[in-house]
């Protein structure tokens, strides 16, 4: 029996480093809920992720990838619980399609429904991957909430990229997005209040493919991760006159 242990240990090590197994584990991690951007914070889960990443050798490891996937899911579930609390501070994301109404007039119902379905699918996926919750779909737009402004921004960037890759009979849709941080009132599954209105107004001011972020939301993130440009002369009905808004592009 003792003679079998070294051989079994070698088989396990070889399987853990097998390229096909490692690729499968990485795919599992990529498809798991939450963001694969781990280890950058001071939360207990970030410390666990660092320990997993630093354990063993620098060689690829399926066990390490699956361990990080588990932490990723842990963080996503924790964020979902935080968002669910009434009166909690949340990052509010609004999206909609630029020029959709004009295109829909001539596209026909079948094309319109197909486009909305595809846009909804990729947007829902982006929100889920970054630990957010879709509150509702609003025609060609969507409202979602996150416990973290950075995750809302990253979800917006992912959704914009995914939507721009959709083609329908030569038509290429463009998504515009806005993020604001506040404490809206939760009513059932919906959110109401001034901060919700502000987030919607911020999104309305964005151009196709652009992510606009309010000053309160931007103040909570590491701006070194983004290219940030202030949007001058921002004015919107229902938004504070002194509200600063920034165009944000994730680096890399």
C-alpha positions in Angstrom: 0.0 0.0 0.0 2.8 2.4 0.9 4.5 1.7 -2.4 1.3 2.9 -4.2 1.3 6.4 -2.6 4.2 8.0 -4.5 2.7 6.7 -7.8 -0.8 8.0 -6.9 0.7 11.4 -5.8 2.5 11.6 -9.2 -0.7 10.8 -11.1 -2.5 13.5 -9.2 0.2 16.1 -9.8 0.3 15.2 -13.5 -3.5 15.5 -13.8 -3.4 18.9 -12.0 -0.9 20.2 -14.5 -2.3 18.6 -17.6 -2.9 21.3 -20.2 -6.4 20.1 -21.1 -7.5 19.9 -17.5 -6.1 23.3 -16.7 -7.9 24.8 -19.7 -11.2 23.2 -18.6 -10.7 24.6 -15.1 -10.0 28.1 -16.5 -13.2 27.8 -18.6 -15.2 26.9 -15.4 -13.7 29.9 -13.7 -14.5 32.2 -16.6 -18.1 31.0 -16.7 -18.6 31.1 -12.9 -20.7 34.0 -11.4 -18.7 37.0 -10.2 -15.6 38.7 -11.5 -12.2 36.9 -12.0 -10.5 40.2 -10.8 -9.5 38.9 -7.4 -6.8 39.6 -4.8 -6.7 43.3 -5.1 -8.6 44.2 -1.9 -8.5 43.7 1.8 -11.5 41.4 2.2 -11.0 38.0 3.7 -11.9 36.5 0.4 -9.2 38.5 -1.3 -6.6 37.2 1.2 -7.8 33.7 0.6 -7.4 34.2 -3.2 -3.8 35.5 -2.7 -3.0 32.4 -0.6 -4.4 30.1 -3.3 -2.6 32.0 -6.1 0.8 31.9 -4.2 0.5 28.2 -3.1 2.7 25.6 -4.8 4.7 26.4 -7.9 4.4 28.8 -10.8 3.3 26.0 -13.1 -0.4 26.0 -14.3 -2.6 24.2 -11.9 -6.3 23.1 -12.3 -6.7 22.9 -8.5 -5.6 26.6 -8.2 -8.0 27.7 -11.0 -10.9 25.8 -9.3 -10.0 27.3 -5.9 -10.0 30.8 -7.3 -13.3 30.1 -9.0 -14.8 29.1 -5.7 -13.6 32.4 -4.1 -15.1 34.2 -7.2 -18.5 32.6 -6.5 -18.1 33.4 -2.8 -17.6 37.1 -3.5 -20.5 37.2 -6.0 -22.9 35.7 -3.4 -21.6 38.1 -0.8 -22.2 41.1 -3.1 -25.7 39.8 -3.9 -26.6 39.7 -0.2 -25.2 43.2 0.3 -27.3 44.6 -2.6 -30.4 42.9 -1.3 -30.3 44.9 2.0 -32.8 47.8 2.1 -31.2 51.2 2.2 -27.7 49.8 1.3 -25.4 51.9 -0.8 -25.4 50.4 -4.3 -24.0 51.3 -7.7 -26.8 51.7 -10.1 -26.3 50.9 -13.8 -28.6 52.0 -16.6 -28.1 51.0 -20.3 -30.0 51.6 -23.5 -29.4 51.3 -27.3 -28.5 54.4 -29.2 -30.8 55.1 -32.1 -32.9 52.0 -31.5 -36.3 53.7 -32.0 -35.4 55.0 -35.4 -34.0 51.6 -36.5 -37.0 49.7 -35.1 -39.5 51.7 -37.2 -38.2 50.0 -40.4 -36.7 46.7 -39.1 -39.9 44.8 -38.4 -41.1 43.1 -35.3 -39.2 39.8 -35.8 -35.9 41.7 -36.1 -36.7 43.9 -33.2 -37.5 41.0 -30.9 -34.4 39.1 -32.0 -32.2 42.1 -31.3 -33.7 42.7 -27.9 -33.3 39.1 -27.0 -29.6 39.0 -27.9 -28.8 42.3 -26.2 -30.7 41.2 -23.1 -28.8 37.9 -23.0 -25.3 39.4 -23.2 -26.2 42.3 -20.8 -27.6 39.8 -18.3 -24.4 37.7 -18.6 -22.2 40.7 -18.1 -24.1 41.8 -15.0 -24.0 38.3 -13.5 -20.3 37.8 -14.1 -19.6 40.9 -12.1 -21.8 40.1 -9.1 -24.7 42.4 -10.1 -28.4 42.0 -10.1 -30.7 42.9 -13.0 -33.6 44.9 -11.6 -35.6 45.2 -14.8 -35.5 45.6 -18.6 -36.9 48.8 -19.9 -37.7 48.4 -23.6 -34.2 48.5 -25.2 -32.6 49.3 -21.9 -31.8 47.7 -18.5 -31.3 48.7 -14.9 -29.0 46.7 -12.6 -27.5 47.2 -9.2 -24.1 46.2 -7.7 -22.5 46.4 -4.3 -19.3 47.7 -5.9 -18.9 50.6 -8.4 -15.9 49.0 -10.0 -17.9 45.9 -10.8 -20.7 48.1 -12.3 -18.2 49.8 -14.5 -16.6 46.6 -15.6 -20.0 45.1 -16.3 -20.9 48.1 -18.4 -17.7 47.8 -20.4 -18.3 44.1 -21.0 -21.8 44.7 -22.1 -20.8 47.5 -24.5 -18.2 45.2 -26.1 -20.6 42.3 -26.4 -23.4 44.3 -27.8 -21.2 45.9 -30.4 -20.3 42.4 -31.7 -24.0 41.7 -32.6 -24.9 42.1 -36.2 -28.4 41.9 -37.6 -28.8 42.3 -41.3 -25.9 44.8 -41.4 -27.1 46.7 -38.3 -24.6 47.1 -35.5 -26.2 48.2 -32.2 -24.4 50.4 -29.8 -25.0 50.5 -26.1 -24.7 53.6 -23.9 -24.3 53.2 -20.1 -24.3 55.3 -16.9 -23.3 54.4 -13.4 -24.2 56.3 -10.2 -23.7 55.4 -6.5 -26.4 56.1 -4.0 -28.9 54.7 -1.5 -32.2 54.2 -3.3 -35.3 52.9 -1.6 -35.9 49.2 -2.3 -39.6 48.3 -3.0 -40.0 44.6 -3.6 -37.5 43.8 -6.4 -37.4 47.4 -7.7 -35.5 50.5 -6.6 -36.9 54.0 -6.4 -35.7 57.4 -5.5 -33.5 60.4 -6.6 -30.4 58.3 -7.0 -32.2 56.0 -9.5 -33.3 59.1 -11.5 -29.7 60.5 -11.4 -28.3 57.2 -12.8 -30.8 57.2 -15.6 -29.9 60.8 -16.5 -26.2 60.0 -16.5 -26.8 57.1 -18.9 -29.0 59.3 -21.2 -26.0 61.7 -21.6 -23.7 58.9 -22.8 -22.7 58.4 -26.5 -22.7 55.0 -28.2 -20.2 52.6 -26.5 -19.5 55.1 -23.8 -19.6 54.6 -20.0 -20.4 57.7 -18.0 -19.8 57.5 -14.3 -20.9 60.0 -11.6 -18.4 61.6 -9.2 -19.8 59.7 -6.2 -19.4 56.3 -8.0 -15.9 57.2 -9.4 -14.7 58.2 -5.9 -14.9 54.6 -4.6 -12.8 53.0 -7.3 -9.1 52.7 -8.2 -8.9 55.3 -11.0 -5.5 53.9 -12.1 -7.5 51.0 -13.7 -9.2 53.4 -16.0 -8.7 56.2 -18.5 -10.9 59.0 -17.1 -12.0 62.2 -18.8 -14.4 64.7 -17.2 -17.6 65.4 -19.1 -17.8 69.2 -19.0 -21.1 71.1 -19.0 -23.2 68.1 -17.8 -26.7 69.2 -17.1 -29.7 67.0 -16.7 -33.2 67.5 -15.3 -33.5 65.9 -11.9 -29.7 65.7 -11.3 -27.8 68.1 -8.9 -26.3 71.1 -10.7 -22.9 70.4 -9.1 -22.8 66.7 -10.1 -19.6 65.8 -11.9 -19.7 63.1 -14.6 -16.8 61.3 -16.2 -16.3 59.2 -19.3 -14.5 56.1 -18.2 -12.6 53.4 -20.2 -11.1 50.4 -18.5 -7.4 50.0 -19.3 -6.4 46.9 -21.1 
